[in-house]
């Protein structure tokens, strides 16, 4: 059996060290999902939210059941008409399995919204650390979680058996005074290195000094050091007989050219 990607003991310790000031991205996700639900124009009466930080969500989602992040989620089959997986799916050892658990917890035509960090997150820090470690130690160590891109993550919804699947992303750039301020913010988010294969030995000051120099050289601006965060939103619906389905290819009874009042030009 392959070694799991995430050490959930380490993740729990990192989450416990998080603080309110570091949860600004969770607040952003909460506000974005709240706005998206307004557009759905449906009253959800039995929501569940998978989150390591329920305090972020309690004001806006008073009636929700809060589920801690885990490999096996505490979700009863068919118990909810809305499941929100809130910014923790990127740490899952089996993300498809997580989505399947969420889909099974939905009632027919129930809605799933999952938010997770995408592949562009902390790409500047990833580059700086890799360059520094190659120069100082002659090799690389797993220091930042590998994250999927939009196309690959969108396909997870279909694999999990969800209909009307949509994936989109939100990019945010935050400026920091220096690399130490960024590292403090990552710890305050509860997003420190929780990889099973992470280095367990002491990391010398020379490595971080080299990383700071690399970061400044490649990405530094007069306003500070930029750090990218990409939040990917995955949206899908539990199967239901009441949902619209696409027509079979070739079944159209009207020509697009006629609808557009134009001439059709054969290829």
LUMPA-737413 format. One line per 8 residues: their letters; for each residue z, y, x of N, C-alpha, C. Coordinates in pm, 1 decimal, decimal comma, always signed. Layout:
N
a	Z:Y:X:Z:Y:X:Z:Y:X | ... .
This chain:
267
xxxxxxxx	+0,0:-118,7:+84,4:+0,0:+0,0:+0,0:+0,0:+124,9:+88,8 | -89,6:+220,7:+61,9:-94,4:+340,3:+146,1:+32,6:+423,5:+131,5 | +65,6:+495,5:+238,5:+184,1:+580,8:+236,6:+163,9:+695,6:+139,7 | +262,8:+726,9:+55,7:+246,9:+837,2:-39,2:+230,1:+970,2:+32,7 | +154,4:+1059,8:-28,4:+129,9:+1191,5:+30,1:+257,2:+1274,7:+34,1 | +334,4:+1271,6:-75,5:+448,5:+1361,8:-91,7:+580,1:+1287,5:-79,4 | +671,4:+1346,9:-5,0:+808,4:+1299,6:+4,2:+887,0:+1375,5:-102,8 | +916,5:+1308,9:-216,6:+979,7:+1379,0:-328,0:+1123,8:+1419,4:-298,1 .
xxxxxxxx	+1189,1:+1351,8:-205,2:+1322,3:+1395,7:-162,6:+1314,6:+1530,4:-93,3 | +1217,6:+1544,6:-2,4:+1199,1:+1672,2:+66,0:+1155,0:+1779,9:-30,6 | +1068,9:+1743,8:-125,7:+1023,1:+1841,5:-225,0:+1140,5:+1892,2:-307,9 | +1230,0:+1801,6:-348,5:+1347,3:+1842,7:-426,9:+1436,2:+1937,0:-347,2 | +1452,6:+1910,8:-218,8:+1534,2:+2000,5:-134,8:+1468,1:+2137,5:-122,7 | +1336,2:+2138,7:-107,9:+1265,4:+2266,5:-98,4:+1273,5:+2343,2:-230,2 | +1260,8:+2273,8:-341,3:+1272,4:+2339,5:-471,6:+1411,2:+2399,2:-489,6 | +1514,3:+2329,1:-442,6:+1651,9:+2376,4:-458,8:+1677,1:+2503,7:-379,3 .
xxxxxxxx	+1599,0:+2525,9:-272,9:+1616,7:+2646,1:-191,8:+1533,7:+2763,9:-241,7 | +1453,7:+2742,7:-345,8:+1371,9:+2851,8:-400,2:+1461,8:+2958,4:-461,7 | +1409,6:+3080,8:-469,2:+1485,2:+3190,2:-530,4:+1393,2:+3269,5:-622,8 | +1452,3:+3348,6:-710,2:+1376,1:+3419,0:-812,8:+1266,9:+3507,6:-754,4 | +1294,6:+3573,3:-642,2:+1195,4:+3663,4:-582,4:+1070,0:+3588,9:-537,2 | +1082,9:+3460,6:-510,6:+968,5:+3384,0:-463,1:+885,6:+3321,3:-573,5 | +925,5:+3339,6:-698,9:+858,5:+3271,0:-809,7:+754,2:+3358,5:-878,9 | +701,3:+3457,3:-808,0:+605,5:+3549,3:-871,3:+477,3:+3478,6:-913,3 .
xxxxxxxx	+437,5:+3372,8:-843,8:+317,1:+3300,0:-884,2:+344,3:+3215,7:-1008,8 | +463,4:+3162,7:-1021,6:+500,0:+3091,8:-1144,8:+501,7:+3188,9:-1262,6 | +551,9:+3309,8:-1238,7:+548,6:+3411,5:-1344,5:+404,7:+3445,5:-1383,6 | +318,1:+3453,8:-1285,5:+177,0:+3484,6:-1311,6:+113,0:+3373,4:-1395,4 | +142,1:+3247,9:-1359,8:+87,6:+3134,7:-1435,2:+141,0:+3135,4:-1578,3 | +269,2:+3159,4:-1594,2:+327,2:+3166,4:-1729,4:+256,4:+3271,2:-1813,9 | +238,2:+3391,4:-1759,2:+175,3:+3499,2:-1835,5:+29,6:+3466,2:-1868,0 | -41,3:+3404,5:-1772,5:-181,5:+3369,1:-1795,2:-193,4:+3262,9:-1904,2 .
xxxxxxxx	-109,6:+3161,7:-1899,5:-116,2:+3057,2:-2001,3:-75,7:+3112,8:-2137,7 | +20,2:+3201,7:-2140,2:+59,3:+3264,0:-2267,2:-59,1:+3337,0:-2329,3 | -137,4:+3408,2:-2247,7:-254,9:+3479,2:-2298,9:-362,3:+3381,5:-2345,1 | -380,7:+3273,4:-2273,1:-481,0:+3173,7:-2312,3:-445,9:+3108,2:-2445,5 | -319,2:+3085,4:-2467,1:-277,9:+3023,5:-2592,7:-299,6:+3118,1:-2710,5 | -291,1:+3248,2:-2687,9:-321,8:+3342,9:-2794,2:-467,4:+3329,5:-2838,6 | -556,5:+3303,9:-2743,4:-698,5:+3290,2:-2774,4:-728,8:+3161,4:-2849,8 | -644,9:+3060,7:-2831,9:-665,5:+2933,5:-2903,6:-644,4:+2951,5:-3053,0 .
xxxxxxxx	-558,2:+3044,0:-3088,9:-534,1:+3077,1:-3230,0:-484,9:+2955,4:-3308,3 | -384,2:+2890,1:-3252,0:-322,3:+2776,3:-3319,0:-171,8:+2780,7:-3292,9 | -94,7:+2745,0:-3390,9:+50,4:+2740,9:-3375,0:+91,1:+2603,8:-3321,7 | +151,7:+2602,4:-3203,4:+199,6:+2477,4:-3144,8:+349,1:+2464,5:-3174,3 | +385,4:+2352,4:-3233,1:+523,2:+2336,0:-3279,9:+606,8:+2242,6:-3193,2 | +541,8:+2167,4:-3103,4:+616,4:+2070,7:-3021,8:+564,9:+2073,5:-2877,8 | +586,4:+2185,1:-2806,8:+535,7:+2194,8:-2669,7:+628,7:+2126,8:-2568,9 | +569,9:+2080,7:-2459,5:+645,5:+2029,4:-2345,3:+590,2:+2095,6:-2219,9 .
xxxxxxxx	+678,5:+2129,7:-2126,5:+636,3:+2197,6:-2004,5:+692,0:+2121,8:-1884,4 | +602,1:+2073,3:-1799,7:+641,6:+2007,9:-1675,0:+654,6:+2116,7:-1570,0 | +776,0:+2141,1:-1523,8:+798,9:+2251,2:-1429,3:+924,3:+2226,0:-1347,3 | +923,5:+2266,1:-1220,8:+1046,9:+2260,1:-1141,9:+1138,7:+2378,9:-1169,2 | +1087,9:+2480,3:-1241,9:+1163,7:+2602,8:-1264,1:+1161,0:+2641,2:-1412,1 | +1236,8:+2571,1:-1496,0:+1234,4:+2600,5:-1640,0:+1276,8:+2741,9:-1674,3 | +1358,4:+2806,5:-1589,3:+1403,8:+2941,9:-1618,3:+1288,2:+3039,9:-1629,2 | +1177,4:+3010,8:-1559,9:+1059,9:+3098,3:-1566,2:+999,9:+3099,3:-1706,1 .
xxxxxxxx	+1011,0:+2986,9:-1777,7:+939,2:+2966,5:-1903,1:+1025,1:+2983,1:-2028,2 | +1155,2:+2983,5:-2013,3:+1242,7:+2974,1:-2129,5:+1231,1:+3092,3:-2225,4 | +1201,5:+3210,8:-2174,4:+1193,4:+3327,9:-2261,6:+1070,7:+3322,1:-2351,8 | +955,6:+3286,6:-2294,6:+830,3:+3284,6:-2370,1:+813,2:+3157,5:-2452,4 | +875,4:+3047,1:-2411,1:+857,0:+2917,6:-2478,2:+994,9:+2861,6:-2514,5 | +1055,3:+2924,6:-2612,2:+1194,0:+2893,4:-2648,8:+1207,2:+2750,2:-2699,9 | +1108,5:+2702,8:-2775,3:+1119,3:+2571,9:-2839,6:+1068,6:+2456,9:-2752,9 | +1028,1:+2485,4:-2630,2:+966,4:+2381,3:-2547,5:+1069,2:+2283,3:-2492,6 .
xxxxxxxx	+1024,4:+2160,2:-2470,6:+1102,0:+2063,0:-2396,5:+1059,4:+2073,9:-2250,2 | +1156,5:+2089,8:-2159,6:+1125,1:+2107,8:-2018,4:+1140,8:+1975,2:-1944,9 | +1035,8:+1939,4:-1872,5:+1026,9:+1810,3:-1804,3:+1026,9:+1834,4:-1653,6 | +1119,6:+1775,9:-1578,7:+1116,8:+1793,1:-1433,1:+997,9:+1720,7:-1371,0 | +947,8:+1775,7:-1260,7:+836,9:+1709,9:-1191,6:+886,1:+1577,7:-1133,4 | +807,2:+1474,5:-1149,3:+842,1:+1340,3:-1102,7:+715,6:+1256,9:-1106,1 | +718,0:+1144,0:-1038,9:+601,2:+1056,0:-1042,1:+585,1:+991,8:-1179,7 | +696,7:+963,7:-1246,9:+694,4:+916,7:-1385,6:+759,1:+1025,2:-1469,9 .
xxxxxxxx	+680,3:+1089,9:-1555,0:+728,2:+1203,3:-1632,9:+803,7:+1156,0:-1757,1 | +905,2:+1230,4:-1793,3:+987,0:+1197,9:-1910,0:+918,6:+1248,4:-2037,1 | +804,6:+1187,7:-2068,7:+724,6:+1227,9:-2184,7:+708,0:+1108,1:-2278,2 | +744,2:+1126,4:-2404,1:+729,2:+1019,4:-2502,1:+586,6:+1018,9:-2556,9 | +527,0:+903,5:-2579,6:+389,8:+896,9:-2631,2:+375,8:+967,4:-2766,5 | +272,0:+1050,4:-2777,8:+239,7:+1116,0:-2903,6:+343,9:+1212,9:-2954,9 | +430,2:+1264,7:-2867,7:+541,2:+1348,2:-2913,4:+508,8:+1497,2:-2916,4 | +397,5:+1538,9:-2856,0:+375,7:+1682,3:-2836,5:+234,0:+1722,9:-2878,1 .
xxxxxxxx	+223,1:+1845,0:-2927,4:+89,9:+1899,5:-2955,9:+41,8:+1992,0:-2844,8 | +127,9:+2019,6:-2748,3:+92,6:+2101,2:-2631,9:+173,0:+2053,0:-2512,4 | +103,4:+2026,4:-2401,1:+169,7:+1994,6:-2274,1:+117,1:+2090,1:-2168,4 | +208,0:+2156,6:-2099,4:+173,4:+2245,8:-1988,7:+228,6:+2183,7:-1860,5 | +141,3:+2160,2:-1764,8:+183,3:+2108,3:-1633,3:+177,3:+2227,9:-1539,0 | +295,0:+2281,5:-1504,3:+303,4:+2416,9:-1450,3:+324,7:+2421,2:-1299,6 | +217,0:+2430,4:-1227,3:+215,4:+2459,6:-1084,5:+295,7:+2359,1:-1000,9 | +276,8:+2231,3:-1033,0:+337,4:+2127,4:-949,4:+244,6:+2007,7:-930,7 .
xxxxxxxx	+131,2:+2007,8:-998,7:+40,1:+1893,3:-992,3:-16,3:+1873,2:-851,6 | -23,8:+1979,1:-771,8:-78,0:+1966,5:-635,8:+9,2:+1878,4:-546,7 | +137,7:+1859,2:-583,2:+225,2:+1772,3:-504,6:+223,4:+1628,3:-553,4 | +153,5:+1599,2:-661,1:+156,6:+1464,5:-717,5:+87,4:+1363,8:-625,6 | +150,0:+1249,8:-605,6:+85,1:+1142,2:-530,1:-31,0:+1082,1:-608,5 | -24,9:+1089,8:-740,2:-129,5:+1035,6:-827,7:-161,1:+1140,0:-935,6 | -242,5:+1241,1:-904,7:-268,9:+1346,1:-1003,6:-337,8:+1295,2:-1129,8 | -427,8:+1198,1:-1116,4:-490,9:+1141,3:-1236,0:-385,5:+1073,8:-1323,1 .
xxxxxxxx	-294,5:+1000,4:-1260,3:-186,9:+936,5:-1334,9:-99,6:+1037,6:-1407,8 | -74,4:+1152,4:-1344,5:+2,8:+1257,9:-1410,5:-69,9:+1308,2:-1535,0 | -200,1:+1329,1:-1523,2:-276,8:+1377,5:-1637,9:-284,4:+1272,7:-1748,5 | -294,1:+1146,7:-1710,8:-295,2:+1039,4:-1811,0:-162,0:+1036,4:-1885,7 | -51,8:+1052,4:-1814,2:+79,0:+1057,2:-1880,4:+85,5:+1174,1:-1978,3 | +30,7:+1289,1:-1938,2:+29,6:+1405,3:-2027,3:-58,1:+1379,5:-2149,4 | -174,1:+1317,1:-2127,6:-263,8:+1288,6:-2240,0:-199,0:+1191,8:-2338,8 | -128,7:+1091,2:-2288,9:-61,1:+995,6:-2377,4:+51,9:+1062,2:-2455,8 .
xxxxxxxx	+109,4:+1167,7:-2399,3:+217,7:+1238,1:-2468,9:+165,6:+1330,5:-2578,0 | +34,7:+1353,4:-2581,7:-23,8:+1444,4:-2680,3:-54,8:+1373,7:-2811,2 | -38,8:+1446,8:-2919,7:-88,0:+1401,5:-3048,5:-240,0:+1418,1:-3051,2 | -311,1:+1351,1:-3141,8:-455,7:+1373,0:-3151,0:-488,6:+1521,9:-3164,4 | -585,8:+1566,6:-3087,1:-628,6:+1706,1:-3082,3:-520,7:+1796,9:-3023,7 | -428,4:+1739,9:-2946,4:-330,3:+1819,9:-2874,1:-390,9:+1875,8:-2746,6 | -331,4:+1981,0:-2696,3:-386,9:+2056,1:-2583,9:-305,2:+2035,3:-2457,1 | -376,3:+2012,5:-2347,4:-315,0:+2009,1:-2214,4:-367,5:+2126,2:-2132,7 .
xxxxxxxx	-276,2:+2200,1:-2069,9:-313,0:+2301,2:-1970,5:-234,4:+2270,8:-1844,3 | -304,7:+2245,5:-1735,5:-240,3:+2219,4:-1607,0:-280,5:+2328,9:-1509,1 | -182,5:+2381,8:-1437,4:-208,0:+2481,1:-1333,4:-161,3:+2424,2:-1200,4 | -242,2:+2441,9:-1097,4:-208,5:+2388,5:-966,3:-274,2:+2473,6:-858,5 | -222,0:+2465,9:-737,5:-284,1:+2536,8:-626,5:-412,4:+2466,1:-584,6 | -515,6:+2545,2:-555,8:-644,6:+2491,6:-514,0:-668,8:+2505,5:-364,7 | -783,7:+2458,7:-321,2:-813,4:+2442,6:-180,1:-818,7:+2568,5:-97,0 | -837,6:+2685,7:-159,1:-840,9:+2810,3:-82,6:-701,8:+2866,6:-56,8 .
xxxxxxxx	-599,2:+2803,7:-111,1:-462,7:+2852,5:-93,8:-420,2:+2843,6:+52,5 | -372,4:+2954,8:+104,1:-321,2:+2963,8:+241,5:-423,3:+2919,3:+345,6 | -551,4:+2944,2:+317,5:-651,7:+2903,0:+415,2:-636,8:+2979,6:+547,0 | -588,7:+3104,9:+541,1:-568,8:+3181,9:+664,2:-457,6:+3120,8:+749,7 | -346,2:+3085,9:+685,3:-235,5:+3024,6:+758,9:-275,5:+2888,0:+812,7 | -349,4:+2813,1:+734,6:-395,5:+2680,8:+779,5:-480,2:+2693,8:+906,8 | -570,8:+2792,7:+907,4:-656,9:+2814,7:+1023,4:-576,0:+2856,1:+1145,5 | -482,2:+2948,7:+1126,7:-402,5:+2998,7:+1238,5:-315,0:+2889,2:+1298,4 .
xxxxxxxx	-251,5:+2808,1:+1213,7:-166,0:+2700,3:+1263,6:-247,7:+2594,5:+1336,7 | -365,3:+2562,9:+1283,4:-449,5:+2461,9:+1348,2:-495,2:+2509,5:+1485,4 | -537,5:+2634,8:+1493,7:-582,5:+2687,2:+1622,9:-467,7:+2692,7:+1722,3 | -350,4:+2735,2:+1676,3:-235,2:+2745,2:+1765,7:-190,7:+2608,6:+1815,1 | -184,9:+2511,6:+1726,1:-137,1:+2379,8:+1765,5:-235,9:+2310,7:+1858,9 | -363,8:+2331,1:+1834,4:-463,9:+2273,5:+1925,2:-449,9:+2332,8:+2065,1 | -419,7:+2462,1:+2072,2:-407,2:+2527,4:+2202,6:-276,6:+2490,8:+2272,5 | -167,1:+2483,3:+2196,1:-35,6:+2462,2:+2256,6:-6,6:+2314,9:+2281,0 .
xxxxxxxx	-49,0:+2229,1:+2185,7:-12,1:+2087,6:+2192,9:-130,2:+1993,7:+2208,3 | -250,0:+2046,5:+2196,7:-368,0:+1963,8:+2214,7:-398,6:+1873,0:+2097,4 | -344,2:+1900,8:+1981,0:-370,4:+1819,7:+1862,1:-319,4:+1889,7:+1738,2 | -335,0:+1824,7:+1623,0:-295,2:+1884,2:+1495,6:-189,6:+1798,6:+1427,4 | -104,5:+1865,0:+1349,6:-3,3:+1796,6:+1269,5:-17,9:+1840,0:+1124,8 | +20,5:+1753,6:+1029,5:+11,2:+1790,5:+887,2:+120,6:+1890,8:+850,0 | +84,6:+2016,4:+838,7:+181,9:+2122,3:+812,1:+161,6:+2189,0:+676,7 | +40,5:+2182,1:+620,8:+12,7:+2241,3:+490,2:-53,5:+2135,8:+403,5 .
xxxxxxxx	-7,4:+2126,6:+280,5:-59,4:+2027,3:+186,5:-210,9:+2040,6:+168,8 | -286,8:+1930,8:+178,8:-429,6:+1937,6:+143,5:-445,1:+1954,2:-6,7 | -534,9:+2044,8:-46,9:-551,7:+2075,4:-188,8:-698,7:+2063,0:-226,2 | -725,0:+2021,6:-349,3:-860,7:+1995,1:-393,9:-935,5:+2121,1:-432,8 | -1068,8:+2109,5:-440,1:-1148,8:+2223,3:-485,2:-1173,4:+2212,7:-635,3 | -1229,8:+2319,3:-689,6:-1243,4:+2332,2:-834,2:-1325,2:+2218,0:-894,1 | -1437,0:+2183,9:-831,6:-1525,5:+2081,1:-887,2:-1456,4:+1945,2:-892,7 | -1390,3:+1908,3:-784,9:-1325,4:+1777,1:-781,0:-1208,9:+1770,2:-879,0 .
xxxxxxxx	-1132,3:+1878,0:-886,9:-1016,5:+1876,4:-975,6:-1058,2:+1875,5:-1122,1 | -1168,8:+1942,9:-1154,1:-1216,9:+1942,1:-1291,3:-1252,6:+1803,2:-1339,9 | -1301,9:+1719,1:-1250,2:-1339,7:+1582,7:-1290,1:-1218,4:+1496,5:-1325,1 | -1098,6:+1537,8:-1280,8:-979,1:+1460,0:-1312,1:-952,8:+1455,4:-1462,6 | -988,3:+1563,8:-1532,9:-965,6:+1568,1:-1677,3:-1042,9:+1459,1:-1749,0 | -1168,6:+1440,7:-1709,4:-1251,9:+1338,7:-1772,4:-1198,2:+1199,3:-1738,9 | -1157,8:+1180,0:-1614,2:-1102,9:+1051,0:-1574,1:-973,9:+1019,0:-1649,8 | -901,4:+1123,0:-1689,5:-776,7:+1102,6:-1763,1:-799,2:+1082,9:-1912,3 .
xxxxxxxx	-926,2:+1089,9:-1958,0:-956,3:+1064,2:-2098,1:-942,6:+1184,0:-2188,7 | -952,4:+1304,7:-2133,7:-941,0:+1426,0:-2214,0:-1079,1:+1477,8:-2251,3 | -1089,9:+1537,7:-2367,6:-1216,5:+1591,1:-2417,3:-1224,4:+1742,6:-2396,2 | -1346,4:+1796,0:-2410,6:-1369,9:+1939,9:-2401,8:-1306,0:+1997,3:-2275,4 | -1328,2:+1928,7:-2164,1:-1262,4:+1964,1:-2037,8:-1320,5:+2092,2:-1978,8 | -1232,3:+2179,0:-1931,0:-1271,2:+2304,3:-1865,7:-1182,5:+2324,5:-1743,6 | -1243,2:+2365,9:-1632,9:-1168,1:+2398,8:-1511,8:-1212,9:+2535,8:-1462,7 | -1119,3:+2622,2:-1429,8:-1152,0:+2752,4:-1373,7:-1042,1:+2793,5:-1276,8 .
xxxxxxxx	-1066,0:+2899,3:-1200,1:-969,4:+2936,3:-1097,1:-940,1:+3085,5:-1099,0 | -823,3:+3118,3:-1047,1:-776,0:+3255,9:-1033,9:-740,0:+3276,6:-887,7 | -804,4:+3375,0:-822,7:-779,0:+3402,1:-681,4:-691,3:+3525,3:-668,0 | -592,8:+3515,8:-580,8:-499,2:+3625,6:-557,0:-479,3:+3640,5:-406,5 | -481,2:+3765,2:-359,1:-454,0:+3792,3:-218,2:-327,9:+3877,0:-208,1 | -232,1:+3829,0:-129,2:-105,4:+3898,7:-109,0:-98,3:+3942,2:+37,2 | -55,7:+4065,6:+60,0:-44,6:+4117,7:+196,7:+99,9:+4104,5:+246,0 | +115,3:+4062,9:+371,7:+245,4:+4046,0:+433,8:+253,9:+4126,7:+562,3 .
xxxxxxxx	+375,7:+4167,3:+594,0:+398,5:+4247,5:+714,5:+365,3:+4166,7:+840,5 | +404,3:+4039,6:+839,5:+377,8:+3952,1:+953,0:+387,1:+3807,7:+905,5 | +361,7:+3714,4:+995,7:+360,2:+3573,5:+958,0:+498,9:+3524,6:+918,8 | +603,2:+3582,9:+977,0:+739,0:+3542,0:+941,5:+770,4:+3575,6:+796,4 | +723,0:+3691,9:+749,1:+744,8:+3729,9:+609,0:+673,4:+3632,7:+515,4 | +554,7:+3588,9:+554,2:+482,0:+3490,1:+473,7:+557,2:+3357,6:+469,1 | +605,9:+3312,5:+583,2:+678,3:+3185,8:+587,3:+806,3:+3191,8:+503,4 | +873,8:+3306,8:+505,4:+993,2:+3322,2:+421,3:+956,5:+3313,2:+273,4 .
xxxxxxxx	+842,4:+3373,0:+236,1:+799,9:+3368,5:+96,5:+764,6:+3226,1:+54,1 | +702,4:+3150,2:+142,0:+667,9:+3011,4:+110,1:+795,2:+2931,0:+83,7 | +898,1:+2953,2:+165,8:+1026,5:+2885,0:+142,3:+1088,4:+2930,4:+11,1 | +1078,9:+3060,7:-18,5:+1136,1:+3113,4:-142,8:+1063,9:+3060,2:-265,2 | +937,8:+3018,7:-249,2:+861,5:+2958,1:-358,8:+899,4:+2811,8:-381,3 | +971,2:+2752,3:-285,9:+996,3:+2609,0:-292,6:+876,6:+2527,0:-250,7 | +785,1:+2589,8:-173,6:+660,0:+2523,4:-135,9:+655,3:+2486,8:+11,7 | +772,7:+2468,1:+73,0:+775,0:+2425,3:+212,4:+712,7:+2287,7:+230,6 .
xxxxxxxx	+691,3:+2250,8:+353,9:+622,6:+2125,7:+386,8:+701,5:+2005,2:+335,7 | +645,4:+1935,9:+237,5:+707,6:+1815,2:+182,4:+620,0:+1692,8:+203,4 | +527,1:+1700,3:+295,0:+440,0:+1587,0:+323,2:+518,8:+1473,1:+387,9 | +488,3:+1353,3:+349,0:+555,3:+1236,5:+406,6:+532,2:+1229,0:+556,4 | +413,6:+1269,6:+600,6:+377,3:+1259,7:+742,6:+406,0:+1387,9:+820,1 | +486,4:+1478,7:+762,1:+515,6:+1605,6:+829,5:+587,3:+1581,4:+962,2 | +574,3:+1671,2:+1058,5:+648,0:+1657,0:+1184,9:+798,4:+1662,3:+1160,2 | +873,1:+1575,5:+1221,4:+1018,8:+1571,9:+1203,9:+1091,7:+1631,3:+1325,2 .
xxxxxxxx	+1019,4:+1658,1:+1433,1:+1081,1:+1714,7:+1551,5:+1084,8:+1868,0:+1542,4 | +1164,2:+1929,6:+1627,2:+1178,0:+2075,2:+1627,6:+1046,7:+2140,1:+1670,9 | +1004,6:+2240,2:+1595,5:+882,8:+2314,1:+1629,7:+920,6:+2433,8:+1716,0 | +868,8:+2437,0:+1837,0:+904,8:+2542,1:+1931,2:+853,9:+2679,8:+1890,4 | +922,1:+2781,8:+1944,6:+885,7:+2919,5:+1913,6:+746,1:+2953,3:+1965,3 | +704,2:+2886,7:+2073,9:+572,9:+2918,8:+2131,2:+459,2:+2885,9:+2034,8 | +477,3:+2782,3:+1951,1:+372,6:+2747,2:+1855,4:+357,7:+2855,7:+1749,7 | +470,0:+2903,6:+1696,4:+461,8:+3006,9:+1593,2:+417,8:+3141,2:+1651,6 .
xxxxxxxx	+450,5:+3165,8:+1776,7:+401,5:+3288,1:+1841,8:+249,8:+3283,1:+1854,4 | +198,0:+3165,2:+1891,9:+53,0:+3150,2:+1903,4:-13,4:+3159,4:+1766,4 | +50,4:+3102,4:+1664,4:-4,7:+3110,2:+1528,6:-6,4:+3254,8:+1479,0 | +99,8:+3329,8:+1507,7:+104,3:+3470,9:+1466,9:-6,9:+3550,3:+1533,8 | -30,6:+3522,8:+1660,3:-138,0:+3592,9:+1732,1:-274,7:+3556,3:+1674,4 | -295,8:+3428,3:+1644,7:-422,5:+3383,8:+1587,4:-444,6:+3446,1:+1450,4 | -340,2:+3448,7:+1368,5:-349,4:+3506,0:+1233,7:-390,6:+3653,0:+1242,5 | -322,6:+3726,5:+1330,1:-351,6:+3869,0:+1345,6:-493,3:+3890,9:+1396,9 .
xxxxxxxx	-537,2:+3808,1:+1489,9:-670,8:+3824,0:+1549,7:-780,4:+3799,4:+1447,5 | -767,9:+3693,0:+1368,8:-875,9:+3653,7:+1277,4:-869,4:+3723,3:+1141,7 | -748,2:+3756,9:+1096,0:-736,3:+3802,9:+957,3:-661,5:+3935,5:+941,1 | -605,2:+3987,9:+1049,4:-523,9:+4107,3:+1038,1:-603,1:+4228,3:+987,9 | -539,4:+4310,5:+905,8:-597,6:+4433,7:+853,3:-496,5:+4546,1:+873,3 | -539,0:+4672,0:+861,2:-443,1:+4782,6:+872,7:-332,1:+4776,8:+768,6 | -357,3:+4707,0:+656,6:-257,6:+4697,2:+549,2:-163,7:+4577,9:+565,6 | -188,1:+4492,3:+664,3:-103,5:+4375,3:+683,3:-185,8:+4247,6:+689,6 .
xxxxxxxx	-116,6:+4134,1:+686,0:-182,7:+4004,1:+692,6:-209,4:+3952,9:+551,7 | -336,0:+3924,2:+518,3:-365,9:+3871,2:+384,3:-336,1:+3721,8:+375,9 | -283,0:+3680,7:+263,0:-262,1:+3538,4:+234,3:-325,5:+3508,5:+99,5 | -416,0:+3411,1:+96,5:-487,9:+3376,7:-26,0:-413,6:+3269,5:-103,9 | -410,8:+3286,9:-235,0:-358,4:+3185,1:-325,8:-463,2:+3162,6:-434,1 | -504,6:+3038,2:-450,1:-599,4:+3000,7:-554,5:-526,4:+2913,1:-656,2 | -523,6:+2957,8:-779,5:-460,8:+2880,5:-886,9:-571,0:+2825,8:-976,3 | -578,1:+2696,0:-986,8:-679,1:+2629,2:-1068,5:-615,5:+2586,9:-1200,9 .
xxxxxxxx	-686,3:+2618,5:-1309,3:-640,4:+2582,8:-1443,5:-729,4:+2471,6:-1498,4 | -667,9:+2364,5:-1541,9:-737,6:+2251,7:-1602,7:-698,1:+2245,4:-1750,1 | -797,2:+2246,7:-1838,2:-771,1:+2247,3:-1981,8:-848,1:+2134,0:-2047,7 | -781,4:+2057,5:-2130,9:-847,3:+1949,1:-2202,6:-771,1:+1915,0:-2329,7 | -839,0:+1847,7:-2420,5:-782,9:+1812,6:-2550,8:-774,8:+1661,4:-2566,8 | -666,9:+1616,0:-2628,0:-654,8:+1473,6:-2660,1:-761,7:+1435,3:-2761,9 | -823,0:+1319,0:-2748,5:-930,0:+1279,5:-2840,6:-884,8:+1282,8:-2986,4 | -978,3:+1324,1:-3072,9:-951,6:+1329,2:-3216,7:-1083,8:+1321,0:-3291,7 .
xxxxxxxx	-1082,4:+1259,0:-3409,0:-1203,7:+1249,3:-3490,6:-1247,1:+1383,4:-3547,1 | -1158,6:+1481,9:-3544,3:-1190,9:+1613,5:-3601,3:-1262,0:+1704,5:-3501,8 | -1272,3:+1663,1:-3375,4:-1333,2:+1749,3:-3274,5:-1484,4:+1747,4:-3282,5 | -1544,6:+1859,8:-3247,0:-1690,2:+1866,0:-3236,9:-1736,4:+1783,1:-3118,3 | -1851,3:+1720,3:-3133,4:-1909,5:+1642,6:-3024,5:-2051,4:+1691,8:-3000,3 | -2099,4:+1686,7:-2874,9:-2235,6:+1730,9:-2847,0:-2338,5:+1638,1:-2909,0 | -2453,8:+1693,2:-2947,5:-2562,4:+1612,7:-3002,3:-2623,3:+1524,1:-2895,3 | -2682,7:+1415,6:-2939,4:-2748,9:+1324,2:-2847,9:-2870,6:+1392,9:-2786,8 .
xxxxxxxx	-2892,5:+1381,4:-2654,6:-3010,8:+1441,3:-2593,1:-3138,8:+1397,7:-2663,5 | -3227,6:+1493,8:-2692,9:-3353,3:+1464,9:-2760,2:-3345,9:+1466,6:-2910,3 | -3228,2:+1499,6:-2967,7:-3213,2:+1496,1:-3113,2:-3236,9:+1632,2:-3179,1 | -3271,7:+1733,1:-3101,3:-3291,9:+1866,9:-3158,5:-3410,0:+1866,5:-3255,8 | -3397,5:+1946,9:-3362,1:-3504,3:+1956,2:-3463,2:-3571,5:+2092,9:-3461,4 | -3529,7:+2182,1:-3372,1:-3590,9:+2314,5:-3360,0:-3616,5:+2343,7:-3213,5 | -3722,5:+2423,1:-3188,3:-3759,4:+2457,8:-3051,2:-3683,8:+2582,7:-3007,8 | -3634,4:+2583,3:-2882,9:-3565,7:+2699,9:-2829,0:-3659,2:+2820,0:-2824,3 .
xxxxxxxx	-3786,1:+2796,8:-2792,6:-3881,6:+2907,1:-2786,0:-3894,8:+2977,7:-2921,4 | -3891,7:+2899,8:-3030,9:-3898,4:+2960,6:-3163,5:-3774,8:+3045,0:-3192,7 | -3659,8:+2994,8:-3152,9:-3535,5:+3069,1:-3177,6:-3533,9:+3200,9:-3100,9 | -3596,4:+3200,9:-2980,7:-3599,2:+3322,0:-2899,5:-3722,3:+3408,0:-2925,3 | -3807,8:+3362,7:-3017,9:-3932,1:+3436,2:-3051,9:-4015,4:+3463,2:-2926,9 | -4037,6:+3359,4:-2849,4:-4115,7:+3372,6:-2726,7:-4210,3:+3253,5:-2715,4 | -4304,8:+3264,2:-2623,0:-4400,2:+3154,8:-2599,3:-4342,1:+3056,4:-2498,1 | -4366,2:+2931,1:-2524,3:-4320,7:+2827,0:-2431,6:-4424,5:+2807,4:-2322,4 .
xxx	-4379,0:+2807,9:-2196,9:-4468,5:+2790,6:-2083,2:-4443,7:+2653,6:-2021,3 | -4535,4:+2560,8:-2033,2:-4514,1:+2427,4:-1974,6:-4502,9:+2435,4:-1823,0 | -4422,5:+2348,3:-1764,3:-4407,9:+2343,9:-1618,3:-4527,3:+2273,9:-1556,3 .
